[in-house]
Amino acid sequence: MGEVNKGVATWVICITPAIAIAKTTSVAVIPAESRFLQAWVSHLIDIICTFLSVLLLPAWEAPFWLGKNITTQAPLCKFTQSANWLCNNAHMNDWDDLRYFLAVARNGTVSGAASELGVNHSTVSRRINAYEKKHDVRLFERLAQGYEMTQAAENIYRYALEIEERTHIVERELFGRDTRLQGRLCITAYHSTVNELVLPALNSFCTRYPEIDLEFAVTADVRDLSAREADIAIRGTPQPPDHLVGKKVADIGTAIYISDAYQQRQLRRPEVILWRDEVVLPEWVLEHYPDARVVLRVDDVTAMRAAVKAGLGVAKMPCWVADVCPGLLRVKLDVATMGWGLWVLIHADLRSTARVRVCRDFLIETLEKKRDLIEGRCSSYL
């Protein structure tokens, strides 16, 4: 019986962490919104764990039931208890809880975390409070300026980031093997890129692939493709990061633009419109309008275009934004090139995903047809 006991003990030692990892991974991979599916998978693993315990314990504990030496059953009882403890407490590593923890840790505020997660701020507060209560530890100090991590939070932050990265790898691996031309697909791009370059041609794609559920994350912020905040990015950049693959469809042309309304004002002193983060006068202003007055600063290119059209001032803009707007004229003044290209990018792990591939190809083809516009060869000059 001793040989059987040793074999059983060895087998249990091997499957114990596997059961716990399976339960933890199932909770991490299945979306938080699918609570029913999470619970179903968790219960299924519990049933498997119980079945294995019932199957194996008689072989190990037979001497005890026969009234023999009771000490022979102790080791397997310990392993079985460990297996059950790991399974029953797999929820302690629930990725959904860690998502809320990391969001608050990164943003420093509940409102910032809520924005990142796409939930109500009260949901974030409730989840963080419940997480602290469950583990009987305080993770954040609630200060007037926001949430500050305690030492306990600092201790687990690095490990939480590692879990996050591994979860993203699992998600990308699963998504990367999807060969269906259906399902959700998120594209992130600037407002002007979507409005002026993509949407006018999108109908043909939607007609050809009606089962692909397209979403646009229209923002100037850089979405993290590694975390699958988006699947495809149309991004202006001098050089994309190494983990992203794609194609540069055009060099981004920029120029100085003016409107008829501005000319009619006949100002003695030029007025210019700058970006909000341009604290000092940019080179094009110093070179061509050294005595100019800054009349407005904006953080959105469509707002800049509207301001120029209204005659508020002169501005330097991407050519594809200004040249499609009636009433705007390009000034024949030399400006330094940006050195940036317009890229269509995806994460390297998603190259084999069917719907990502067909959408990427469509975007590249669409944008390449507009290369002259993007590079500034369609301007009307003053």
C-alpha positions in Angstrom: 0.0 0.0 0.0 3.0 2.3 0.7 4.0 2.3 -3.0 0.5 3.3 -4.0 0.5 6.0 -1.4 3.7 7.4 -2.7 2.4 7.4 -6.3 -0.8 9.1 -5.3 1.1 11.7 -3.2 3.4 12.5 -6.1 0.4 12.8 -8.5 -1.5 15.1 -6.1 1.6 17.3 -5.7 1.6 17.8 -9.4 -2.1 18.5 -9.9 -2.6 20.7 -6.8 -1.0 23.9 -8.3 -2.5 23.0 -11.7 -6.0 23.1 -10.3 -5.4 26.4 -8.5 -3.8 27.9 -11.6 -6.7 26.7 -13.8 -9.3 28.4 -11.5 -7.3 31.6 -11.2 -6.7 31.8 -15.0 -10.4 31.2 -15.7 -11.3 34.1 -13.6 -8.6 36.3 -15.2 -9.4 35.5 -18.8 -13.2 35.6 -18.8 -14.4 39.2 -19.0 -15.7 40.8 -15.8 -19.0 41.4 -17.5 -19.6 37.6 -17.9 -20.2 36.9 -14.2 -22.4 33.9 -14.9 -19.7 32.3 -17.1 -17.0 33.0 -14.5 -19.1 31.4 -11.8 -19.9 28.4 -14.0 -16.3 27.7 -14.9 -15.2 28.2 -11.2 -17.9 25.7 -10.1 -16.8 23.2 -12.8 -13.2 23.3 -11.5 -14.5 22.8 -7.9 -16.4 19.7 -9.1 -13.3 18.3 -10.8 -11.2 19.0 -7.6 -13.8 17.3 -5.4 -14.0 14.3 -7.8 -10.2 13.9 -7.7 -10.2 14.0 -3.9 -13.0 11.4 -3.6 -11.1 9.2 -6.2 -7.7 9.5 -4.5 -8.4 9.6 -0.7 -9.7 6.0 -0.4 -6.4 4.7 -1.8 -4.4 6.8 0.6 -6.5 6.5 3.7 -7.4 2.8 3.4 -5.0 1.9 6.2 -6.8 4.4 8.5 -10.2 3.0 7.6 -8.9 -0.6 8.3 -7.7 0.6 11.7 -4.0 0.4 10.8 -1.3 3.0 11.4 -3.1 6.4 11.1 0.1 8.4 10.4 0.2 7.0 6.8 -2.7 9.2 5.8 -1.4 12.5 7.1 0.7 13.6 4.1 -2.1 13.2 1.5 -4.6 14.9 3.9 -2.2 17.9 3.9 -1.9 17.9 0.1 -5.6 17.5 -0.3 -6.2 20.4 2.1 -3.8 22.5 0.2 -5.5 21.7 -3.0 -8.9 22.6 -1.6 -7.5 25.8 0.0 -5.9 26.9 -3.2 -9.1 26.2 -5.2 -11.4 27.9 -2.7 -9.2 30.9 -2.4 -8.4 31.4 -6.1 -10.7 34.4 -6.0 -8.0 36.2 -3.9 -6.1 36.7 -7.1 -9.2 37.7 -9.0 -7.9 39.7 -11.9 -11.0 41.8 -11.9 -10.2 43.1 -8.4 -6.6 43.7 -9.4 -7.8 45.8 -12.4 -9.5 48.2 -10.1 -6.5 48.3 -7.8 -4.1 49.1 -10.7 -6.4 51.7 -12.2 -6.5 53.6 -8.9 -2.8 53.2 -8.3 -2.0 54.5 -11.7 -4.4 57.4 -11.8 -4.3 58.4 -8.1 -8.0 59.3 -8.2 -11.2 57.3 -8.2 -12.5 59.5 -11.1 -9.4 58.8 -13.2 -9.7 55.1 -12.5 -13.4 55.1 -13.4 -12.6 56.8 -16.7 -9.9 54.3 -17.5 -12.2 51.3 -16.7 -15.3 52.8 -18.2 -17.4 52.5 -15.0 -19.0 54.8 -12.5 -16.7 56.3 -9.8 -18.9 54.9 -7.1 -18.3 51.4 -8.5 -14.5 51.9 -8.2 -14.9 53.1 -4.6 -17.1 50.1 -3.7 -14.7 47.6 -5.3 -11.6 49.0 -3.6 -13.3 49.1 -0.2 -14.5 45.5 -0.7 -11.0 44.4 -1.8 -9.4 46.0 1.3 -12.1 44.4 3.6 -11.7 41.0 2.0 -7.9 40.9 2.7 -8.1 43.0 5.9 -5.5 45.5 4.7 -5.6 49.2 3.8 -4.2 49.7 0.3 -4.8 53.5 -0.1 -4.8 56.5 2.0 -7.7 58.7 1.1 -6.3 62.2 0.9 -7.8 65.5 -0.3 -5.7 65.4 -3.5 -6.5 61.8 -4.2 -5.6 58.2 -3.3 -2.1 57.4 -2.2 -0.7 53.9 -2.0 0.1 52.5 1.4 3.2 50.3 1.9 1.0 47.2 1.5 -0.1 48.5 -1.9 3.5 49.3 -2.9 4.5 45.8 -1.9 2.0 44.2 -4.3 2.0 46.7 -7.1 4.9 45.2 -9.0 3.3 41.7 -8.8 0.0 43.1 -9.9 1.6 44.6 -13.0 3.2 41.3 -13.8 -0.2 39.6 -13.6 -1.7 42.3 -15.8 1.0 41.8 -18.5 0.5 38.0 -18.4 -3.2 38.4 -18.7 -2.8 40.6 -21.7 -0.5 38.0 -23.3 -3.1 35.4 -22.8 -5.8 37.6 -24.3 -3.7 38.5 -27.3 -2.7 34.9 -27.9 -6.4 33.8 -27.9 -7.5 36.8 -30.0 -4.5 36.3 -32.3 -5.8 32.8 -33.3 -9.3 34.0 -34.2 -9.9 33.2 -37.8 -13.5 34.5 -37.9 -14.5 37.6 -39.9 -16.9 38.6 -37.2 -16.8 40.1 -33.7 -15.7 43.3 -32.0 -12.9 45.4 -33.6 -11.7 48.7 -32.1 -9.7 51.3 -34.1 -8.1 54.3 -32.4 -7.3 57.4 -34.3 -7.3 61.2 -34.2 -10.6 63.1 -34.7 -9.4 64.6 -38.0 -8.1 61.2 -39.3 -11.4 59.5 -38.7 -13.6 62.3 -39.9 -11.7 63.4 -43.0 -9.9 60.2 -44.1 -11.6 57.1 -42.9 -15.4 57.6 -42.5 -16.0 58.8 -46.1 -14.8 55.4 -47.3 -16.0 53.1 -44.5 -19.3 52.1 -46.1 -17.7 49.7 -48.5 -15.9 47.9 -45.6 -19.1 47.6 -43.5 -21.0 46.3 -46.5 -18.4 43.7 -47.3 -17.9 42.5 -43.6 -21.3 43.0 -42.0 -20.5 40.8 -39.0 -17.5 42.8 -37.9 -18.6 45.0 -35.0 -16.5 48.2 -35.6 -15.7 50.6 -32.8 -13.8 53.9 -33.0 -11.8 55.2 -30.0 -11.5 58.8 -31.4 -8.9 60.5 -29.2 -5.6 62.4 -29.3 -4.4 60.1 -26.4 -2.2 57.1 -27.2 -4.2 53.9 -26.6 -2.2 50.9 -25.4 -2.4 48.1 -28.0 -0.6 45.7 -25.7 -3.4 46.0 -23.2 -5.9 45.7 -26.1 -7.4 49.2 -25.4 -7.6 49.1 -29.2 -6.9 46.5 -31.9 -5.7 48.9 -34.7 -4.2 52.4 -34.4 -3.9 55.1 -37.0 -1.1 57.1 -35.5 1.2 59.9 -36.4 4.7 59.1 -35.2 8.3 59.5 -36.4 8.9 55.8 -35.5 6.4 53.3 -33.9 7.5 51.2 -30.9 9.1 47.8 -31.6 6.2 45.7 -30.4 3.9 47.2 -33.0 3.9 46.3 -36.7 2.4 48.1 -39.6 2.9 50.4 -42.5 3.6 54.1 -43.0 1.0 55.2 -45.6 2.3 58.8 -46.0 4.5 61.6 -44.6 2.5 64.1 -42.7 2.6 67.5 -44.5 2.0 70.7 -42.5 1.6 74.4 -43.6 0.5 77.8 -42.4 -3.1 78.6 -43.1 -5.2 81.8 -43.2 -8.8 82.7 -44.0 -10.6 85.4 -45.9 -12.2 86.5 -42.7 -8.8 87.1 -41.1 -7.6 89.0 -44.1 -10.6 91.3 -44.1 -9.6 92.4 -40.5 -6.4 94.0 -42.0 -4.6 93.8 -38.7 -1.3 95.7 -38.2 0.0 93.1 -35.8 -0.4 89.5 -36.8 -2.4 87.2 -34.5 -1.6 83.5 -34.2 -3.3 80.4 -32.9 -1.0 77.8 -31.1 -1.3 74.5 -29.4 -2.1 74.5 -25.8 1.3 73.0 -24.8 3.3 75.5 -26.8 4.4 77.7 -23.9 7.1 79.5 -26.0 6.6 80.7 -29.6 7.3 78.0 -32.1 9.9 78.3 -34.8 7.4 79.1 -37.6 6.1 82.1 -35.6 9.5 83.4 -34.7 10.6 83.2 -38.4 7.6 84.6 -40.2 5.6 86.5 -37.5 8.1 87.6 -34.9 5.9 90.4 -33.5 2.7 88.3 -33.5 0.2 88.2 -30.6 -1.0 84.8 -29.4 -4.8 85.1 -29.6 -5.7 81.6 -28.7 -4.3 78.2 -27.6 -6.2 74.9 -28.3 -5.7 71.2 -27.8 -7.7 69.9 -30.7 -7.0 70.3 -34.4 -10.6 70.6 -35.5 -11.0 73.5 -33.0 -7.9 75.1 -34.5 -9.3 74.8 -38.0 -12.6 76.3 -36.8 -10.8 79.2 -35.2 -8.8 79.9 -38.3 -11.9 79.8 -40.5 -13.6 82.3 -38.1 -10.8 84.7 -38.8 -9.3 84.6 -35.3 -5.7 84.1 -36.5 -3.1 82.3 -38.4 -2.1 78.7 -37.6 0.1 75.9 -38.7 -1.9 72.7 -39.3 -1.7 69.3 -41.0 -2.6 69.8 -44.7 -5.2 67.0 -44.7 -7.2 68.9 -42.0 -7.0 72.4 -43.6 -7.1 71.6 -47.3 -10.6 70.0 -47.1 -12.1 73.1 -45.5 -13.6 75.7 -47.8 -12.4 79.2 -47.1 -8.9 78.3 -45.8 -5.9 79.2 -47.9 -2.3 78.0 -47.6 0.3 80.7 -47.1 3.4 80.4 -49.3 5.9 80.3 -46.5 8.4 77.6 -45.8 8.0 75.6 -42.6 10.2 72.9 -41.2 8.9 69.4 -41.9 7.6 67.4 -38.9 9.5 64.2 -39.9 6.4 62.2 -38.9 4.5 59.7 -40.8 0.9 58.5 -40.7 1.0 54.8 -39.7 -1.5 51.9 -39.5 -0.4 49.8 -36.6 -1.3 46.6 -34.8 0.3 44.5 -32.1 2.6 41.8 -33.4 0.5 39.1 -31.7 -2.6 40.0 -33.8 -1.1 39.6 -37.2 -3.0 36.3 -37.8 -6.4 37.5 -36.5 -8.7 37.5 -39.6 -10.8 40.6 -38.9 -7.7 42.6 -37.8 -5.9 41.7 -41.0 -8.7 42.6 -43.4 -9.4 45.9 -41.6 -5.7 46.8 -41.5 -5.5 46.2 -45.3 -8.6 48.3 -45.9 -7.2 51.2 -43.9 -3.9 51.1 -45.6 -5.5 51.0 -49.1 -7.9 53.8 -48.1 -5.2 56.1 -46.7 -2.8 55.5 -49.5 -5.4 56.8 -51.9 -5.3 60.0 -49.9 -1.5 60.3 -49.9 -1.5 63.6 -51.9 -3.9 65.2 -49.5 -2.0 64.0 -46.4 1.4 65.1 -47.8 0.1 68.6 -48.8 -0.2 68.4 -52.6 -3.9 69.4 -52.7 -3.7 73.0 -51.3 -5.3 76.2 -52.5 -2.8 79.0 -52.0 -3.2 82.6 -51.0 
